[in-house]
Amino acid sequence: MSQLDRAVLILAGGAGTRLWPLSTDANPKQFLPIFGGRSLLEHAFDRLANIADPSRIFVSTNDAYRESVIRLLPSLPPEHVLVEPARRNTAPAIAACCAEIERRLGDVVVGIFPSDHAIANVSEFTHVVSAAYDFASGSDHLVTIGLEPTEPNTGFGYLELGEPIASPVHRLLRFVEKPTRERAEEFLATGRYLWNGGMFVWRLGAFFEALSAAAPEIASLAREFAAAPSRDEAATVFSRMPSISIDYALMEKAPRVATVRGEFGWSDVGSWAAVAQVIGDATPKRTVVDSSSNVFVLTETERTVAVVGASDLFIIDSPNGLLVLGRESGERLSAVVKAMDAKP
């Protein structure tokens, strides 16, 4: 299967608070240049250009981020930036973009990938994803990329593998929502469960057949969106979409779902602990750490940062604010940021 037979859709419309104060609604983590001086979006585009010809890569985002995408990806044709008129979660965004890609390219095989994840082993990633494309090209299955778990993490959804279909593809038995610690440990012990990283590959004909059965309203509106004669009419169509994730709307209901196991150093970069793992614990300039252990400092200001006699901290200094976060308190950050935003 050649690169010209494949298409890629990169999802770059999300915003979040888990990497505050650097990540904000105006400048979310996929655009932050803290990973080797380049953004996660740029890294995603580069590795996916190994999968599909760059002329077959599309980016889904919202209007507020469109110029950021164009600035960061100068080799991406501007008309390949597909704008979501409103935030309606992943099912409407993916369906509408797939309908637009189908209108332009026909019944191609499309891979859907988040823009804000990190991959350590790009060569292995390319091998795994290529296997998913090859299988999807001759099948009606919707294919997921399942990620080899490295710990009993309770923050991820899991995929339960069934019997092999064709090496290295397995039938997917079920999606499991974020489990308790005890259940996550049981999952790892069986060897049959993988993390759900939100990466999918499918032939567009198979996708719309499954979507029409599972979520007919979304399927119909997606094609209506792609056929709309103007941006205003497309926005009106999109506004009628329900807000629902692709897992709930389709993947948990589809009768033919398969999984390819991936072990390529994946991270969702969803916390400051994850950032520290990806970029390492190198101490920035103008920073002095005189403490026992486990202090991670990242600064985007000219201020000198000194840490004395403290341990187990993340310290993030930026023009947006200063964060001092205990190593075990990362899950509380979003709630604190929302509380700050609510203050007059």
Backbone hydrogen bonds, N-H to C=O, Kabsch-Sander energy under -0.5 kcal/mol:
donor,donor_aa,acceptor,acceptor_aa,energy
5,D,2,S,-1.4
6,R,3,Q,-1.3
7,A,109,V,-2.4
8,V,56,R,-2.3
9,L,111,G,-3.1
10,I,58,F,-2.8
11,L,9,L,-0.5
11,L,113,F,-2.6
12,A,10,I,-0.7
12,A,60,S,-3.5
20,W,17,T,-1.6
22,L,19,L,-1.1
23,S,19,L,-2.3
24,T,22,L,-0.5
24,T,27,N,-1.2
31,F,28,P,-2.1
32,L,29,K,-1.4
34,I,32,L,-1.1
35,F,38,R,-1.2
36,G,34,I,-0.8
38,R,35,F,-1.0
40,L,29,K,-0.6
41,L,30,Q,-2.3
43,H,39,S,-2.0
44,A,40,L,-2.6
45,F,41,L,-2.5
46,D,42,E,-2.3
47,R,43,H,-2.2
48,L,44,A,-2.1
49,A,45,F,-1.4
50,N,47,R,-1.0
51,I,48,L,-1.1
52,A,48,L,-2.3
53,D,3,Q,-0.9
56,R,53,D,-3.4
57,I,54,P,-1.4
58,F,8,V,-2.6
59,V,80,H,-2.4
60,S,10,I,-3.2
61,T,59,V,-0.5
61,T,82,L,-2.3
63,D,84,E,-0.7
65,Y,62,N,-1.5
66,R,62,N,-0.8
66,R,63,D,-0.6
69,V,65,Y,-2.2
70,I,66,R,-2.3
71,R,67,E,-2.3
72,L,68,S,-2.3
73,L,69,V,-2.0
76,L,73,L,-1.7
80,H,77,P,-2.7
81,V,78,P,-1.7
82,L,59,V,-3.0
82,L,80,H,-0.9
83,V,81,V,-0.6
84,E,61,T,-3.6
88,R,86,A,-0.7
91,A,244,I,-1.9
93,A,89,N,-1.3
94,I,90,T,-2.8
95,A,91,A,-2.6
96,A,92,P,-2.7
97,C,93,A,-2.1
98,C,94,I,-2.7
99,A,95,A,-2.2
100,E,96,A,-1.8
101,I,97,C,-2.6
102,E,98,C,-2.6
103,R,99,A,-2.0
104,R,100,E,-1.7
105,L,101,I,-3.4
106,G,102,E,-2.0
108,V,106,G,-2.2
109,V,5,D,-1.1
110,V,108,V,-0.5
110,V,202,W,-3.0
111,G,7,A,-1.9
112,I,200,F,-3.5
113,F,9,L,-2.5
113,F,111,G,-0.5
115,S,11,L,-1.9
118,A,267,S,-2.9
120,A,264,F,-0.8
120,A,265,G,-1.6
121,N,264,F,-2.3
122,V,120,A,-0.9
125,F,121,N,-2.2
126,T,122,V,-2.5
127,H,123,S,-1.9
128,V,124,E,-2.6
129,V,125,F,-2.7
130,S,126,T,-2.2
131,A,127,H,-1.7
132,A,128,V,-1.7
133,Y,129,V,-2.3
134,D,130,S,-2.6
135,F,131,A,-2.1
136,A,132,A,-2.5
137,S,133,Y,-2.1
138,G,134,D,-0.6
138,G,135,F,-1.1
139,S,136,A,-1.3
142,L,256,R,-2.5
143,V,141,H,-0.5
143,V,201,V,-2.6
144,T,258,A,-2.8
145,I,199,M,-2.0
146,G,144,T,-0.7
146,G,260,V,-2.0
147,L,195,W,-2.4
148,E,262,G,-2.9
153,N,151,E,-2.4
158,Y,176,V,-2.8
159,L,194,L,-3.0
160,E,174,R,-2.6
161,L,159,L,-0.6
161,L,192,R,-3.2
162,G,171,R,-3.6
165,I,169,V,-3.0
166,A,169,V,-1.1
169,V,166,A,-3.8
170,H,259,T,-2.8
171,R,163,E,-2.9
172,L,257,V,-2.5
173,L,160,E,-2.8
173,L,171,R,-0.6
174,R,160,E,-0.9
176,V,158,Y,-3.0
184,A,180,T,-2.5
185,E,181,R,-2.2
186,E,182,E,-1.7
187,F,183,R,-2.6
188,L,184,A,-2.1
189,A,185,E,-1.8
190,T,186,E,-1.3
190,T,187,F,-0.5
191,G,187,F,-1.1
192,R,187,F,-0.6
193,Y,187,F,-0.6
194,L,159,L,-2.2
195,W,147,L,-3.2
196,N,157,G,-2.6
197,G,145,I,-0.8
197,G,195,W,-0.8
200,F,112,I,-1.7
201,V,143,V,-2.7
202,W,110,V,-2.3
204,L,108,V,-2.4
207,F,203,R,-2.4
208,F,204,L,-2.6
209,E,205,G,-1.7
210,A,206,A,-2.3
211,L,207,F,-2.9
212,S,208,F,-2.1
213,A,209,E,-1.1
214,A,210,A,-2.3
215,A,211,L,-3.2
219,A,215,A,-2.1
220,S,216,P,-2.5
221,L,217,E,-2.5
222,A,218,I,-2.3
223,R,219,A,-1.8
224,E,220,S,-2.0
225,F,221,L,-2.7
226,A,222,A,-2.2
227,A,223,R,-1.5
228,A,224,E,-0.7
228,A,225,F,-1.0
234,A,230,S,-2.3
235,A,231,R,-2.5
236,T,232,D,-1.9
237,V,233,E,-2.1
238,F,234,A,-2.6
239,S,235,A,-1.9
240,R,236,T,-0.5
240,R,237,V,-1.5
241,M,238,F,-1.9
244,I,88,R,-1.4
244,I,242,P,-0.8
249,A,245,S,-2.6
250,L,246,I,-2.1
251,M,246,I,-2.0
252,E,247,D,-2.5
253,K,250,L,-1.9
254,A,250,L,-2.1
257,V,255,P,-0.6
258,A,142,L,-2.7
259,T,170,H,-2.9
260,V,144,T,-2.2
261,R,168,P,-0.8
262,G,146,G,-3.3
267,S,118,A,-2.0
275,V,271,S,-2.1
276,A,272,W,-2.3
277,Q,273,A,-1.7
278,V,274,A,-2.0
279,I,275,V,-2.8
280,G,276,A,-1.7
287,T,284,P,-0.8
288,V,305,V,-2.9
290,D,288,V,-0.6
290,D,307,V,-4.3
292,S,310,A,-0.6
296,F,294,N,-0.5
296,F,313,L,-2.6
297,V,295,V,-0.5
298,L,315,I,-2.5
300,E,317,D,-2.9
305,V,286,R,-2.3
306,A,304,T,-0.5
307,V,288,V,-2.8
309,G,290,D,-3.3
312,D,293,S,-1.9
313,L,294,N,-1.7
314,F,325,L,-2.6
315,I,296,F,-3.2
316,I,314,F,-0.5
316,I,323,L,-2.3
317,D,298,L,-2.5
317,D,315,I,-0.5
318,S,316,I,-0.5
318,S,321,G,-2.1
321,G,318,S,-1.1
323,L,316,I,-2.8
325,L,314,F,-3.0
327,R,312,D,-2.3
329,S,326,G,-2.1
332,R,329,S,-1.7
333,L,330,G,-1.4
336,V,332,R,-1.7
337,V,333,L,-2.6
338,K,334,S,-2.4
339,A,335,A,-1.9
340,M,336,V,-2.1
341,D,337,V,-2.4
342,A,338,K,-1.5
343,K,339,A,-0.7
343,K,340,M,-0.9
